[in-house]
Amino acid sequence: MTFTVLDRTTSATAKQPDGDGSVQVRNDVRIDAGKAKVFAVYGKGGIGKSTTSSNLSVAFSKLGKRVLQIGCDPKHDSTFTLTKRLMPTVIDVLEQVNFHSEELRTEDFVFEGYNGVMCVEAGGPPAGTGCGGYVVGQTVKLLKEHHLLDDTDVVIFDVLGDVVCGGFASPLQHAERGLIVTANDFDSIFAMNRIVAAIQAKAKNYGVRLGGVIANRSAGTDEIDRFNAAVGLKRLAHFPDLDAIRRSRLKKSTLFEMDPTPELEAVQNEYLQLAAGLWAGSEPLDARPMKDREIFDFLGYD
């Protein structure tokens, strides 16, 4: 099945509120990614989104794809296993030129990581100030100005925590598929349910659609699968809680650079299969999130 590149340019007159009581963050600049496939990765804080995103980026690159990973977190640690160091953020370099973006060179904010993966750290405003949506918008603007998407096959937005406010939900305005990373526990699935609601809200006005669920840091997937069946989601991959995954972060390495073991090779193959499946494309999922009370009762025990 082929992957359909969705039209992300919706008429302004057709736009609807993203959700009840929502604060709208509109970016004037959207990614014109051509044939590139654009994914936004969300999940509960600390669930392993950056680890998942970075290894997925490498898996795409191992398939011969040209990959751009964009970290959307003030911690700017999305890409350090790819580049082996913390990179300056887009906001950092813009501040150095008093926000005159025309003075920036590509090498000021784009860095090549392992196996040719190109890395950008959008960063974020100082704690308690500003809006993440502005930061993402400025990053996309720079990418377009420097024609960095012209030769890119895959773009991955790695977005902080489960904070799907109008600002850090803005990568959904540029993505074609939203991917959710979750563990097999109450808190992770509860957060996933809220993220489903956010993606479906953005889908009213933009081309983003739910792509599926990535199970991470879990021995089993029974609760994930039960929830998926109830709301209309699909599990795309399962990565167990291996110590090698934890050690890879400490070594500032992707899983594809670690000393091989049968368990690690199985995880690498799972990433390669996930990348191949995402590249081949799939039908969007029309999941229906539960109300908070409903999911509380659904996941809880008497």
N, C-alpha and C positions, 0 to 999 in steps of 0.2 A: 504494500500500500504506500502510495506516495504521500509526502508531507505537503500540505497545502499552505502556501504563504498567505497569510491573512492580510486583508486591507485594514491598516490601523488608522486610517484617516476617516473619522466619522464626522458627518456634518454637524456644525455647532448648533444648528437648530434642532437636531435630533437628540442632543445630549440630555441625559436625565441625571438627577442626583445619584451619586454612587451608593448612598444608603441613608437611612433615616438619621437626621442630625449630623451628617458627615460634613467635615470641612474640606472643601474642594481645593486641590492643588493642581493647577493646570500648567503644564510645560508647553511653551510655544514650539519648542524643537522636539521632534520625534525622530527616532532612529529610522533612516531610510536604509535598511540593511540589505536591500536587493535580495539575493538568494540565501542570505545567511539565516540560520535558525537561531532564534533568540529565546533563552530560557531565564526565568527568575526563580531562584531557590529560596524557599522560606522554611521556617520551622521554629520550634521552641528554642529559647536561648540556651546555649551550651549543648545542643543536641548533636553537633558535629557537621554543621552546614558548610563551613569553610574546608574541612577535611574532605567532605563529600564533593564539594564543588571543584576543589583543586585536583583530586584524583579523577573526577569525571572529565575535567579539561585535558588532563594527560591522556586519558583513554581516547578521547576524540582525536588528539594529536597523533596517537599511535595508529589510528585509522587513516592517517594522512590528511586530516582536516586542519585548517588554519583557525586557531582558537584565540579569542579575547576574553579574559576573565576580569570582571569589574567588581571590586569589593565595595560594598555600600554600608560601611560601619565606621563610626568615629575611631574605633580601635585600630583601624587600618591593618589588620592581621590576616586578611583573607588569603593573600597570595604569598606569604612568607615561606611556605614549604616549596613553592615554585622558584622564588628568587633568592632564597636563603637569607633574607634580611627584611626588615621593615622598610617599606618604600615610602617616600614622601607622597602626600595626598594631593589631589587636584586643588583642594582649597589651600594647602600649604604653598604650592607653587604660584597660585593666583595671587596670594597675599604678597609674595615677593616682588611681583610686578604691578602692585596696586590694582589688581584685577583688570589689567589691560591684556586680555587673552591673546591679542595679536602679537605680543612680544614673546610668547612661549614657543619653544621648539618641541617637536614630538618627543625627543629623548628626555625632556624635562619631566614628563608625567607618564610615559609608557615605557615599561621595562620588560625585557625578554627573560622568561623563566625556563624551567626545565623542558626539554624537548620542543623548544620553540614557542611555547605558550606565551602570548603577550598579556601583560598584567597592568592593570590600572587600579589604584586605590582612590575612590572618590572621597573617602573620609566623611566628615560631618561637621556640623557647627559645634562650638564649645558647649559643654554640658549646660542644659537649661536655657539655651539661646538658639535662635535661628530655626531653620526648617530643613529637614533632610531632603525634601523634594527639590529645593533650590539647588542643593549640592549635586543631586543626580542630574538635574536639568543642565547645570553648567558642565558637567562631565560629558553628557551626550553632545552638547554644543561643541565642545572642543574636539570630540571624536569626528564630528561631521566637518568641522573647519579644516582639520588636518587629513581628511579623506582616509581615515583609518579603518573604515568599514568596507571600503571598496574591494579589498582582497581577503575578507574574513568569511569563513564558512560558519562558525559557531560563536555566539556571544552568550556568556553566562553571567548574570547578575547574582552575586552572593549577598543576601540582604540580612541585616542584623536581626537577631531574636525573633520574637513573635509580635513585635510592635508594628502592627499594620495600620498605623495612622496615615492620614492623607499624605504625609511627607515620604515616609519610607515604604509606602505602598506604591509610590510613583514609578518604580521599575516595571510594575505591571502595565503601565501605559505604553511601554516600549516592547514588551515581551509578547511572544506568541503562545507560550506554554508556561504555566506556573507549576513548579514541582515542590512537593512538601516532604521534608525529612522528619521522621518521627521514630521514637522508640516504642516499645510494646508496653507502655505504662499509662496510667490515668492522665498525668499532667501533660505528657507529650500529645496524646490523642485529643485531650481537651483543647490544647492550643491549636492543633491541626484543624479542628472543627471551626474555630474562629477564623483561621486563615482561609479555609474553604469559602466562608461567607464573604471575606474581603475580595477574593479572586472573582467570585460570582458577581459581586457588586461592580467591580471594574469591568467585567465582561459586558455590562449594559452599554458602555460607551466606547470600549476599546476592543481590539482584536484578540486580547489575551483569553485563553481558555485553560481549564484544568488539564494538566498532562498526566498526573498520577502521583503515587506515593513511594518514597524510598525508605524502607525500614533500616534503621541504623542502631548500633550499640545494643542489640537485643539477641538473646538466644533463640527466642521464638517469635512468632508473629500472630498468635491466635487472636489477641484483642484487636490488633490492627486490622486483620482480615475480617473480623466480626463487624467492626465499625464500617469498614469499606463496603461490605455487603449491604449494610443498612442504609447508607447514604448515596451509594453509587460511585464509589472510588475504586481504583485498581492499584495493586502493589506492583511496582516495576522492577524492584530489586531488593535484596536483603543482605545487609552487611553485619556480621556478628560482632560481638564485643571482644575483639582480639587484642591482646597486649601489644602486638606488633603495630597496631594502628595508633595506640597511645604513644609508643616509642617513636613512631615516625614524626610526630609533632615535636618531640624533644630533640630529635636529630635534624629538625628543619628539612625534612625530606618527604617526598611523596611515597606512596606505597610501592610504586614502580621502581624505586631506587633502593629499597631495603633488601637485605640478604634473603635469597629465596628459601621458602619452606613450602611444603604442600598446602598448608592452610592459607598462607599469604598468596600463593599462586591461584588458589581458588577465588580469593577476593579480587585479585587483579582480573581474572577472567570474568567475574561478575560485573566489574566496571566496564570492561570491553563490550560485554553483551548489552549492558545498559546503554552505552554510547551508540552502539550499532542500532539498537531498537529506536532510540530517540532520533537518530539520523534518518532511519527508514520512514518514521512518521507513524502516527496513530490517530484514530478518531478522538476528538476532544470529549472529555467526560462532563456530563451534566449532573453533577452531584448536588444534593440538597442538604445543607447543614442542619443540624439539630438545634433546637433552642437550648440555652444553657441548662435549664432545669431538666430537660429531656435527656441530654447527654450525661448529666450528673447521675441520673437514675439508671441510664443504660450501662454505664461503666462501673457503677458502684455495686457493692454486695450488701445483702441484708444481714 
